[in-house]
């Protein structure tokens, strides 16, 4: 399995390099959350993907209204596939054992953006936030909470 560890400095670097400017403040604020829960990250993630309105912020990224698909759920499903299963889809990434936060964000964002026909930058902030959640909460706890049966098959 992938043995990434939460590293605030590495996340800051990834955010500065990959996350679009209009999403940076929101994603950077998640680095400072102490005792954050899955629900806290879900709220921020759905705001970044445009699936939830947040007063004062408008993010035009959601495909949910048109297609009934959740971009945030798709991001979490890809992370689940990579970190919580032994599926063939990410076998090469697991086998290499050299996943960094930056290339994990890029791999997951590429998969999600392609499946939603979105530009890569649209999902970078949300993917970074989701990975941050997984690593802050801990892989085993995150995987347990995000099992497909635990989240209604998504």
C-alpha positions as CSV (number, residue, x, y, z in Angstrom):
1,X,0.0,0.0,0.0
2,X,1.0,3.6,-0.3
3,X,2.7,5.0,2.8
4,X,2.4,8.7,2.3
5,X,2.5,10.8,5.5
6,X,1.0,14.2,6.1
7,X,3.6,16.8,5.6
8,X,2.4,20.4,5.9
9,X,5.4,21.9,4.0
10,X,4.9,19.5,1.1
11,X,1.2,20.3,1.0
12,X,2.0,24.0,0.9
13,X,4.4,23.5,-2.0
14,X,1.8,21.4,-3.9
15,X,-0.9,24.0,-3.2
16,X,1.4,26.8,-4.5
17,X,2.3,24.9,-7.6
18,X,-0.9,23.1,-8.6
19,X,-4.0,24.7,-7.1
20,X,-5.6,27.6,-9.0
21,X,-5.3,31.0,-7.3
22,X,-9.0,31.3,-6.6
23,X,-8.9,28.1,-4.6
24,X,-5.6,28.5,-2.7
25,X,-6.9,30.4,0.3
26,X,-9.6,27.8,1.0
27,X,-7.2,24.8,0.6
28,X,-4.4,26.5,2.6
29,X,-6.8,27.1,5.4
30,X,-7.3,23.4,5.8
31,X,-3.7,22.9,6.7
32,X,-4.3,24.8,9.9
33,X,-7.4,22.9,11.0
34,X,-6.7,21.2,14.3
35,X,-8.9,18.1,15.1
36,X,-10.6,18.4,11.8
37,X,-13.2,15.7,11.0
38,X,-14.3,14.1,7.8
39,X,-17.4,16.3,7.9
40,X,-15.2,19.4,8.0
41,X,-13.3,18.3,4.9
42,X,-16.5,17.2,3.2
43,X,-18.0,20.7,3.7
44,X,-14.9,22.4,2.3
45,X,-14.6,19.8,-0.6
46,X,-18.2,20.3,-1.7
47,X,-17.8,24.0,-1.6
48,X,-14.7,23.8,-3.8
49,X,-16.4,21.6,-6.3
50,X,-19.5,23.9,-6.4
51,X,-21.8,21.2,-5.0
52,X,-22.6,23.4,-1.9
53,X,-23.1,27.1,-1.8
54,X,-21.0,28.9,0.7
55,X,-21.9,32.5,1.6
56,X,-19.6,34.9,-0.3
57,X,-17.9,32.3,-2.4
58,X,-18.9,31.1,-5.9
59,X,-16.9,28.3,-7.5
60,X,-18.1,27.4,-11.0
61,X,-16.8,23.9,-11.1
62,X,-19.7,21.6,-10.4
63,X,-21.1,19.2,-12.9
64,X,-23.5,17.9,-10.3
65,X,-26.5,20.0,-11.3
66,X,-26.5,18.8,-14.9
67,X,-25.4,15.2,-14.5
68,X,-26.5,14.3,-11.0
69,X,-22.9,13.1,-10.5
70,X,-20.9,14.3,-7.5
71,X,-17.4,15.5,-8.3
72,X,-16.4,15.4,-4.6
73,X,-17.7,11.7,-4.4
74,X,-15.7,10.8,-7.5
75,X,-12.5,12.3,-6.0
76,X,-13.0,10.3,-2.8
77,X,-13.8,7.2,-4.8
78,X,-10.5,7.5,-6.7
79,X,-8.6,8.0,-3.4
80,X,-10.4,5.0,-1.9
81,X,-9.4,2.9,-4.9
82,X,-5.7,4.0,-4.6
83,X,-5.3,3.8,-0.8
84,X,-7.9,1.3,0.4
85,X,-8.0,-1.4,-2.2
86,X,-5.6,-3.6,-4.2
87,X,-7.4,-2.9,-7.5
88,X,-5.5,-3.1,-10.8
89,X,-6.3,0.5,-11.7
90,X,-3.5,1.9,-9.5
91,X,-1.4,-1.2,-9.2
92,X,1.6,0.5,-10.9
93,X,1.5,3.5,-8.6
94,X,1.3,1.2,-5.5
95,X,4.1,-1.0,-6.9
96,X,6.5,1.9,-7.5
97,X,6.1,2.9,-3.8
98,X,7.4,6.4,-4.6
99,X,4.2,8.3,-4.5
100,X,4.6,11.8,-3.3
101,X,1.8,14.2,-2.4
102,X,2.4,16.1,-5.6
103,X,2.2,13.1,-8.0
104,X,-0.7,11.6,-6.0
105,X,-2.7,14.8,-6.5
106,X,-1.8,14.9,-10.2
107,X,-2.7,11.2,-10.8
108,X,-6.1,11.5,-9.0
109,X,-6.9,14.9,-10.5
110,X,-6.1,13.5,-14.0
111,X,-8.4,10.5,-13.5
112,X,-11.3,12.6,-12.2
113,X,-10.9,15.5,-14.7
114,X,-10.9,13.0,-17.6
115,X,-14.0,11.2,-16.4
116,X,-15.9,14.5,-16.0
117,X,-14.4,16.1,-19.1
118,X,-13.0,19.0,-17.0
119,X,-9.8,20.9,-17.2
120,X,-7.2,19.6,-14.7
121,X,-7.0,22.8,-12.7
122,X,-10.7,22.7,-11.9
123,X,-10.2,19.7,-9.6
124,X,-6.7,20.3,-8.3
125,X,-7.9,22.1,-5.2
126,X,-10.5,19.6,-4.2
127,X,-8.2,16.6,-4.8
128,X,-5.5,18.3,-2.7
129,X,-8.0,18.9,0.0
130,X,-9.3,15.3,-0.1
131,X,-5.8,13.8,0.1
132,X,-5.0,16.2,3.0
133,X,-8.1,14.8,4.8
134,X,-7.1,11.2,4.2
135,X,-3.6,11.8,5.5
136,X,-4.6,14.0,8.5
137,X,-7.3,11.6,9.7
138,X,-5.2,8.5,8.9
139,X,-5.5,6.0,6.1
140,X,-7.2,3.3,8.1
141,X,-9.8,5.5,9.7
142,X,-10.5,7.3,6.4
143,X,-10.8,4.1,4.5
144,X,-13.2,2.7,7.1
145,X,-15.5,5.8,6.9
146,X,-15.4,5.9,3.1
147,X,-16.1,2.3,2.3
148,X,-18.6,2.1,-0.6
149,X,-21.1,0.4,1.7
150,X,-20.6,3.2,4.3
151,X,-21.3,6.0,1.9
152,X,-24.2,4.6,0.1
153,X,-22.4,2.8,-2.7
154,X,-20.6,5.9,-4.0
